[in-house]
Amino acid sequence: MMFDDKRAVLVASTTAAFLTPLMASSVSVALPSIGREFAMDALSVSWVATSAVLAAAMFLVPFGRLADIYGRTRIFNYGVFVFMIFSFLSGIAPNGVTLIMSRAMQGMGAAMIFGTSVAMLTSVYPPAERGRVLGINVAATYTGLSLGPFIGGFLTQHLGWRSIFFFNAILGFLIIALVMWRLKSDSPEAHGEKFDIPGSLLYMASLTALIIGFSKLPGSLGIWGVGAGLCGLFGFVLWEKGVVKPLLDINLFARNPVFTYSNIAALINYSATSAVTFLVSFYLQYIKALSPQNAGLILVAQPIMMAMFSPLAGRLSDSVEPRVVASIGMSIIAVGLGLLAMVGQETSTALVTLCLLLIGFGFALFSSPNTNAIMSSVDKKLYGVASAMFGTMRLTGQMMSMGIVMLIFAVTMGNVQITPEYYPTFLQSMQISFVVFSALCVIGVFASLARGTVLEGRQSIP
């Protein structure tokens, strides 16, 4: 790629990696205020958050492929522009429907960013430096997640919830200014290849059905949604095998064990960890009777560890085989989740904090090296699709994690509010959830170890 300064790529990509999770985590704090202003019920206001995640998951792989064909810098720039514009439009939304639609468009912009930023870094940095810069990128993501609730709460309390969107629009404008000032357009390796429109539509519809289905389990709509999504994805695989220039080269999975098992490990990891904050937040506020502010101070322990150690883990994966570092990280996560499964009413908050620190440290060891393995296992012309597929695993895992928790809650508690009489049942549901998540991570360790070396993965593609 023909860039003026590869450090500018790092700055632009890292700032964007900070921006998108900052928006997601800051908006979650503002949802009660949004619901009150627009008189939205709980289901409707939840779509203010869900619409962005769903749109991002839908468009990630298609935009990753478009980036490989038309240029990653171009799609990245478009993504930041779309994100910025619809941040502003979200801030001036006159009603809940307009806000939800604007948030969905924000998610589409985020998909353009997710599908290109990691690919841009991988393109301009040599393998010996790749783990370090990917670690910095991951650290920026978790810094955004850490600061989001604080910034969102501060802005909502003092300037109103609309100021969150204006703040993000300003950050987006600064990123665009940097891209236009310092970066030239790149030369895409897949330039001139045909874009698979039918495959893209089938993929987006199937993934949407699957994600919505998981969010509706264990109801009949959830079962039908998951079934339709799985059938659609099976049809997508059959379609892709018969296309000359597919949206997603199935050979990446069939003949590249590093790419396949690294993505499976990522899916398992996010499925096992994304609901931790949700569960522990409820535990601290209901069982331990902490205020939201004090609960937030304990919850920030996990992302702080991620932000601190991700760059170090990424740098370590430049000299040590990524599967070794990532597998150790997944093992540590399994231990931390297992310890949380034993948390009871009398457990000290110090021990809970220690578990969160342990999980955060394990996640840092896993995430950067695993990302490095995914991106280093494919050829340059597939960087966009590889980056997008990793992002899809993350978003799908996040939705599956909450789906697992909701399923366990529905079976053990039923559709009830968490009142003092249901505290013992909630605690049981939480413990079962953490047992399931810990078991998933044990499976993830084997998936991580089974991937082989990065060099073997690249050589397995003819």
C-alpha positions as CSV (number, residue, x, y, z in Angstrom):
1,M,0.0,0.0,0.0
2,M,1.3,3.4,-0.9
3,F,1.0,5.4,2.3
4,D,2.9,8.5,3.3
5,D,3.5,7.2,6.7
6,K,2.6,3.8,8.1
7,R,2.5,5.4,11.6
8,A,-0.4,7.5,10.3
9,V,-2.2,4.2,9.4
10,L,-1.6,3.1,13.0
11,V,-3.0,6.4,14.4
12,A,-6.0,6.4,12.1
13,S,-6.8,2.7,12.7
14,T,-6.2,2.9,16.4
15,T,-8.4,6.0,16.8
16,A,-11.2,4.3,14.9
17,A,-10.8,1.2,17.0
18,F,-11.2,3.4,20.1
19,L,-14.2,5.3,18.6
20,T,-16.6,2.5,17.7
21,P,-16.6,0.6,21.1
22,L,-16.6,4.0,22.9
23,M,-19.9,4.8,21.1
24,A,-21.4,1.4,22.0
25,S,-20.5,1.4,25.7
26,S,-21.3,5.1,26.2
27,V,-24.8,4.8,24.6
28,S,-25.7,1.9,26.9
29,V,-25.5,4.3,29.8
30,A,-27.8,6.8,28.1
31,L,-30.5,4.3,27.2
32,P,-32.7,5.1,30.3
33,S,-32.6,8.8,29.4
34,I,-33.4,8.1,25.8
35,G,-36.3,5.9,26.8
36,R,-37.8,8.5,29.0
37,E,-37.5,11.3,26.4
38,F,-39.1,9.3,23.6
39,A,-41.5,7.3,25.9
40,M,-40.1,4.0,24.5
41,D,-40.8,0.7,26.1
42,A,-37.9,-1.6,27.2
43,L,-38.0,-3.7,24.0
44,S,-37.9,-0.6,21.8
45,V,-35.1,1.2,23.6
46,S,-33.0,-2.0,23.5
47,W,-33.1,-1.7,19.7
48,V,-31.2,1.6,20.0
49,A,-28.2,-0.6,21.0
50,T,-29.0,-3.8,19.1
51,S,-29.7,-2.2,15.7
52,A,-26.1,-1.0,15.4
53,V,-24.6,-4.3,16.4
54,L,-26.9,-6.2,14.0
55,A,-26.1,-3.9,11.1
56,A,-22.3,-4.1,11.8
57,A,-22.5,-7.9,11.8
58,M,-24.5,-8.0,8.5
59,F,-22.2,-5.8,6.5
60,L,-18.8,-6.8,7.8
61,V,-17.9,-9.5,5.3
62,P,-19.4,-7.8,2.2
63,F,-17.5,-4.6,3.0
64,G,-14.4,-6.5,3.7
65,R,-14.6,-8.0,0.2
66,L,-15.4,-4.6,-1.3
67,A,-12.3,-3.2,0.4
68,D,-10.1,-5.9,-1.2
69,I,-11.5,-5.0,-4.6
70,Y,-11.8,-1.2,-4.5
71,G,-9.2,-0.3,-1.8
72,R,-9.1,-0.5,2.0
73,T,-8.3,3.2,2.5
74,R,-11.3,4.2,0.4
75,I,-13.8,1.9,2.3
76,F,-12.3,2.9,5.6
77,N,-12.7,6.6,4.8
78,Y,-16.3,6.1,3.6
79,G,-17.0,4.1,6.9
80,V,-15.7,6.9,9.1
81,F,-17.7,9.5,7.1
82,V,-20.9,7.4,7.4
83,F,-20.3,6.9,11.1
84,M,-19.7,10.6,11.6
85,I,-22.8,11.7,9.6
86,F,-25.2,9.4,11.3
87,S,-23.7,10.1,14.7
88,F,-24.7,13.7,14.1
89,L,-28.1,12.7,12.8
90,S,-28.6,10.4,15.9
91,G,-27.9,13.5,18.0
92,I,-30.7,15.5,16.4
93,A,-33.2,12.5,16.1
94,P,-36.7,13.8,16.7
95,N,-38.1,10.4,17.7
96,G,-37.2,6.8,18.6
97,V,-37.7,5.3,15.2
98,T,-35.4,7.9,13.6
99,L,-32.8,7.2,16.2
100,I,-32.9,3.5,15.7
101,M,-32.6,3.9,11.9
102,S,-29.6,6.3,12.4
103,R,-28.0,3.8,14.8
104,A,-28.4,1.1,12.1
105,M,-26.6,3.3,9.6
106,Q,-23.9,3.9,12.2
107,G,-23.5,0.1,12.4
108,M,-23.0,0.0,8.7
109,G,-20.3,2.6,8.9
110,A,-18.7,0.6,11.8
111,A,-18.7,-2.4,9.5
112,M,-16.6,-0.5,6.9
113,I,-14.2,0.4,9.7
114,F,-14.0,-3.0,11.3
115,G,-13.5,-4.7,7.9
116,T,-10.6,-2.5,6.9
117,S,-8.7,-1.1,9.9
118,V,-7.0,-4.4,10.8
119,A,-6.4,-5.2,7.1
120,M,-4.7,-1.8,6.6
121,L,-2.3,-2.4,9.6
122,T,-1.5,-5.9,8.3
123,S,-0.8,-4.5,4.8
124,V,1.7,-1.9,5.9
125,Y,3.5,-3.5,8.8
126,P,5.9,-6.5,8.2
127,P,5.3,-9.8,10.1
128,A,8.0,-8.9,12.6
129,E,6.1,-5.8,13.8
130,R,2.5,-7.0,13.1
131,G,1.8,-8.4,16.6
132,R,2.9,-5.2,18.3
133,V,0.7,-2.9,16.2
134,L,-2.3,-5.3,16.4
135,G,-1.8,-5.3,20.2
136,I,-2.0,-1.5,20.2
137,N,-5.1,-1.7,18.1
138,V,-6.8,-4.1,20.5
139,A,-5.7,-2.0,23.5
140,A,-7.5,1.0,21.9
141,T,-10.6,-1.1,21.5
142,Y,-10.7,-2.0,25.2
143,T,-9.8,1.5,26.2
144,G,-12.9,2.7,24.4
145,L,-14.9,0.1,26.2
146,S,-13.5,1.1,29.5
147,L,-14.0,4.9,29.1
148,G,-17.4,4.6,27.4
149,P,-19.5,4.3,30.5
150,F,-17.7,7.1,32.3
151,I,-17.7,9.5,29.3
152,G,-21.3,8.5,28.5
153,G,-22.5,9.0,32.0
154,F,-20.7,12.3,32.4
155,L,-22.0,13.7,29.1
156,T,-25.5,12.4,29.7
157,Q,-25.7,13.9,33.2
158,H,-24.2,17.3,32.3
159,L,-25.1,17.9,28.7
160,G,-27.8,15.4,27.8
161,W,-27.7,12.1,25.9
162,R,-27.5,13.8,22.5
163,S,-24.0,15.1,23.4
164,I,-22.6,11.6,23.2
165,F,-23.4,11.4,19.5
166,F,-22.0,14.9,18.8
167,F,-18.8,14.0,20.7
168,N,-18.4,10.9,18.5
169,A,-19.1,12.9,15.3
170,I,-16.3,15.3,16.2
171,L,-13.9,12.4,16.7
172,G,-14.9,11.0,13.4
173,F,-14.2,14.3,11.7
174,L,-10.7,14.3,13.1
175,I,-10.0,10.8,11.8
176,I,-11.2,11.8,8.3
177,A,-9.0,14.9,8.4
178,L,-6.0,12.6,9.3
179,V,-6.8,10.1,6.5
180,M,-7.1,12.9,3.9
181,W,-4.0,14.7,5.0
182,R,-1.6,11.8,5.5
183,L,-2.8,8.7,3.6
184,K,-2.8,8.0,-0.1
185,S,-5.2,5.5,-1.8
186,D,-3.9,2.0,-1.7
187,S,-3.6,-0.4,-4.7
188,P,-6.0,-3.3,-3.9
189,E,-4.7,-6.8,-4.7
190,A,-8.1,-8.0,-5.8
191,H,-8.8,-5.0,-8.1
192,G,-11.0,-5.8,-11.0
193,E,-12.5,-9.0,-9.5
194,K,-16.3,-9.3,-9.5
195,F,-18.3,-8.7,-6.4
196,D,-20.7,-11.5,-5.4
197,I,-24.1,-9.7,-4.9
198,P,-26.3,-12.8,-4.5
199,G,-23.9,-14.4,-2.1
200,S,-23.8,-11.1,-0.1
201,L,-27.6,-10.9,0.2
202,L,-27.9,-14.5,1.2
203,Y,-25.1,-14.1,3.8
204,M,-26.6,-11.0,5.3
205,A,-30.1,-12.4,5.5
206,S,-28.9,-15.7,7.1
207,L,-26.7,-14.0,9.7
208,T,-29.5,-11.6,10.6
209,A,-31.9,-14.5,11.1
210,L,-29.3,-16.3,13.2
211,I,-28.5,-13.3,15.5
212,I,-32.1,-12.3,16.0
213,G,-33.0,-15.9,16.6
214,F,-30.4,-16.2,19.4
215,S,-31.7,-13.0,21.0
216,K,-35.2,-14.5,21.1
217,L,-34.4,-17.9,22.5
218,P,-36.0,-20.1,24.0
219,G,-39.2,-18.9,22.4
220,S,-40.5,-20.3,19.1
221,L,-39.4,-17.2,17.2
222,G,-35.9,-17.8,18.4
223,I,-35.9,-21.5,17.4
224,W,-37.3,-20.6,13.9
225,G,-34.8,-17.8,13.6
226,V,-31.8,-19.9,14.5
227,G,-33.0,-22.7,12.2
228,A,-33.5,-20.4,9.3
229,G,-30.1,-18.8,9.8
230,L,-28.3,-22.1,9.9
231,C,-30.1,-23.3,6.8
232,G,-29.3,-20.0,5.0
233,L,-25.6,-20.3,5.9
234,F,-25.5,-23.8,4.6
235,G,-27.1,-22.6,1.4
236,F,-24.5,-19.8,1.3
237,V,-21.6,-22.3,1.5
238,L,-23.1,-24.3,-1.4
239,W,-23.5,-21.1,-3.4
240,E,-20.0,-19.9,-2.7
241,K,-18.5,-23.2,-3.9
242,G,-20.0,-22.6,-7.3
243,V,-19.0,-19.0,-7.8
244,V,-15.8,-18.1,-9.6
245,K,-15.0,-15.0,-7.5
246,P,-16.9,-15.7,-4.2
247,L,-17.7,-13.3,-1.4
248,L,-15.9,-15.6,0.9
249,D,-13.4,-18.2,-0.4
250,I,-14.5,-21.4,1.3
251,N,-11.0,-22.7,0.8
252,L,-9.9,-20.5,3.6
253,F,-11.8,-22.8,5.9
254,A,-11.4,-26.1,4.1
255,R,-7.6,-25.9,3.5
256,N,-6.3,-23.4,6.0
257,P,-6.5,-24.8,9.6
258,V,-4.9,-21.8,11.1
259,F,-7.6,-19.4,9.7
260,T,-10.4,-21.9,10.5
261,Y,-9.4,-22.7,14.1
262,S,-8.4,-19.2,14.9
263,N,-11.8,-17.9,14.0
264,I,-13.5,-20.8,15.9
265,A,-11.4,-19.9,18.9
266,A,-12.4,-16.2,18.6
267,L,-16.1,-17.2,18.3
268,I,-15.9,-19.4,21.4
269,N,-14.0,-16.8,23.3
270,Y,-16.4,-14.0,22.7
271,S,-19.4,-16.3,23.3
272,A,-17.9,-17.2,26.7
273,T,-16.8,-13.7,27.9
274,S,-19.1,-11.1,26.4
275,A,-21.9,-11.6,29.0
276,V,-19.5,-11.5,32.0
277,T,-20.0,-7.7,32.5
278,F,-23.8,-8.1,32.3
279,L,-23.9,-10.9,34.9
280,V,-21.4,-9.4,37.3
281,S,-23.0,-6.0,37.1
282,F,-26.4,-7.6,38.2
283,Y,-24.6,-9.6,40.9
284,L,-22.9,-6.5,42.4
285,Q,-26.0,-4.3,42.3
286,Y,-28.6,-6.9,43.4
287,I,-26.7,-9.5,45.6
288,K,-24.0,-7.2,47.0
289,A,-26.3,-4.0,47.0
290,L,-23.6,-1.8,45.4
291,S,-24.4,1.5,43.7
292,P,-24.1,1.7,39.9
293,Q,-21.0,3.9,40.3
294,N,-19.3,1.5,42.7
295,A,-20.2,-1.5,40.6
296,G,-18.8,0.3,37.5
297,L,-15.5,0.9,39.3
298,I,-15.2,-2.9,39.9
299,L,-16.3,-3.8,36.4
300,V,-13.6,-1.6,34.8
301,A,-10.9,-3.9,36.2
302,Q,-11.4,-6.4,33.3
303,P,-11.0,-3.9,30.3
304,I,-8.2,-2.1,32.0
305,M,-6.2,-5.4,32.1
306,M,-7.0,-5.9,28.5
307,A,-5.8,-2.5,27.5
308,M,-2.6,-2.8,29.6
309,F,-1.4,-6.2,28.4
310,S,-2.8,-6.5,24.8
311,P,0.2,-4.6,23.3
312,L,2.7,-6.8,25.3
313,A,0.9,-9.9,24.2
314,G,0.9,-8.8,20.6
315,R,4.6,-8.1,20.7
316,L,5.2,-11.5,22.3
317,S,3.3,-13.2,19.4
318,D,5.9,-11.6,17.0
319,S,8.6,-13.9,18.4
320,V,6.5,-16.8,19.9
321,E,4.1,-18.9,17.9
322,P,0.7,-17.1,18.3
323,R,-1.2,-20.3,19.1
324,V,0.9,-20.9,22.2
325,V,0.3,-17.4,23.7
326,A,-3.4,-17.4,22.7
327,S,-4.0,-20.9,24.2
328,I,-2.4,-19.9,27.5
329,G,-4.7,-16.8,27.5
330,M,-7.8,-19.0,26.8
331,S,-6.8,-21.3,29.7
332,I,-6.5,-18.4,32.1
333,I,-9.9,-17.2,31.0
334,A,-11.4,-20.7,31.7
335,V,-9.9,-20.6,35.2
336,G,-11.3,-17.1,35.9
337,L,-14.8,-18.1,34.7
338,G,-14.6,-21.3,36.8
339,L,-13.8,-19.2,39.9
340,L,-16.8,-16.9,39.1
341,A,-19.0,-20.0,39.0
342,M,-18.3,-20.5,42.7
343,V,-19.2,-17.0,43.7
344,G,-21.9,-16.8,46.3
345,Q,-23.8,-14.3,48.4
346,E,-21.0,-14.1,50.9
347,T,-18.2,-13.8,48.4
348,S,-16.1,-10.7,48.9
349,T,-16.0,-8.0,46.2
350,A,-12.2,-8.3,46.3
351,L,-12.4,-11.9,45.1
352,V,-14.8,-10.9,42.4
353,T,-12.4,-8.1,41.3
354,L,-9.5,-10.6,41.2
355,C,-11.5,-12.9,38.9
356,L,-12.2,-10.0,36.6
357,L,-8.5,-9.1,36.6
358,L,-7.6,-12.7,35.8
359,I,-10.1,-12.9,32.9
360,G,-8.9,-9.5,31.6
361,F,-5.3,-10.7,31.6
362,G,-6.2,-13.9,29.9
363,F,-8.2,-12.1,27.3
364,A,-5.3,-9.8,26.5
365,L,-3.0,-12.8,26.0
366,F,-5.6,-14.4,23.7
367,S,-6.9,-11.6,21.6
368,S,-3.9,-9.9,20.0
369,P,-2.0,-13.1,19.2
370,N,-5.2,-14.7,17.8
371,T,-5.8,-11.7,15.6
372,N,-2.2,-11.9,14.5
373,A,-2.6,-15.6,13.6
374,I,-5.8,-14.9,11.5
375,M,-4.2,-12.0,9.5
376,S,-0.9,-13.7,9.0
377,S,-2.4,-16.9,7.7
378,V,-3.9,-15.4,4.5
379,D,-2.5,-13.7,1.4
380,K,-2.6,-10.0,1.0
381,K,-5.6,-9.9,-1.4
382,L,-7.7,-11.5,1.3
383,Y,-6.8,-9.2,4.2
384,G,-10.1,-7.4,4.0
385,V,-12.2,-10.6,4.1
386,A,-10.1,-12.1,6.9
387,S,-10.4,-8.9,9.0
388,A,-14.1,-8.8,8.4
389,M,-14.6,-12.5,9.2
390,F,-12.8,-12.0,12.5
391,G,-15.1,-9.0,13.3
392,T,-18.1,-11.2,12.4
393,M,-16.9,-13.8,14.9
394,R,-16.6,-11.2,17.6
395,L,-20.1,-9.7,17.0
396,T,-21.8,-13.1,16.6
397,G,-20.1,-14.3,19.7
398,Q,-21.3,-11.3,21.7
399,M,-24.9,-12.0,20.6
400,M,-24.5,-15.7,21.3
401,S,-23.2,-15.0,24.8
402,M,-26.2,-13.0,25.7
403,G,-28.4,-15.6,24.1
404,I,-26.9,-18.3,26.3
405,V,-27.6,-16.3,29.4
406,M,-31.1,-15.4,28.4
407,L,-31.8,-19.1,27.7
408,I,-30.5,-20.1,31.1
409,F,-32.5,-17.4,32.8
410,A,-35.6,-18.5,31.0
411,V,-35.2,-22.1,32.1
412,T,-34.2,-21.5,35.7
413,M,-36.1,-18.2,36.5
414,G,-38.8,-17.7,33.9
415,N,-39.9,-14.3,32.7
416,V,-39.7,-12.4,36.0
417,Q,-38.2,-9.3,37.4
418,I,-35.1,-9.8,39.6
419,T,-36.6,-9.0,43.0
420,P,-35.2,-10.0,46.4
421,E,-37.4,-13.2,46.5
422,Y,-35.7,-14.3,43.2
423,Y,-32.1,-13.5,44.3
424,P,-31.2,-17.1,45.1
425,T,-32.6,-18.3,41.7
426,F,-30.6,-15.5,39.9
427,L,-27.5,-16.5,41.7
428,Q,-28.0,-20.1,40.6
429,S,-28.6,-18.9,37.0
430,M,-25.4,-16.9,37.1
431,Q,-23.4,-19.8,38.4
432,I,-24.7,-22.2,35.7
433,S,-23.9,-19.5,33.1
434,F,-20.3,-19.3,34.3
435,V,-19.9,-23.1,34.3
436,V,-21.1,-23.2,30.7
437,F,-18.8,-20.4,29.7
438,S,-15.8,-22.0,31.4
439,A,-16.5,-25.3,29.6
440,L,-16.7,-23.4,26.3
441,C,-13.3,-21.9,27.0
442,V,-11.8,-25.4,27.7
443,I,-13.1,-26.4,24.2
444,G,-11.6,-23.2,22.9
445,V,-8.2,-24.1,24.2
446,F,-8.3,-27.3,22.1
447,A,-9.4,-25.3,19.0
448,S,-6.6,-22.9,19.6
449,L,-4.0,-25.6,19.9
450,A,-5.3,-27.5,16.9
451,R,-4.7,-24.6,14.5
452,G,-1.1,-25.4,13.8
453,T,1.6,-22.8,13.0
454,V,0.9,-19.7,10.9
455,L,3.4,-20.9,8.2
456,E,1.6,-24.2,7.9
457,G,-1.7,-22.4,7.4
458,R,-0.3,-20.3,4.6
459,Q,1.3,-23.3,2.9
460,S,-1.9,-25.3,3.0
461,I,-3.6,-23.0,0.4
462,P,-2.6,-24.0,-3.1
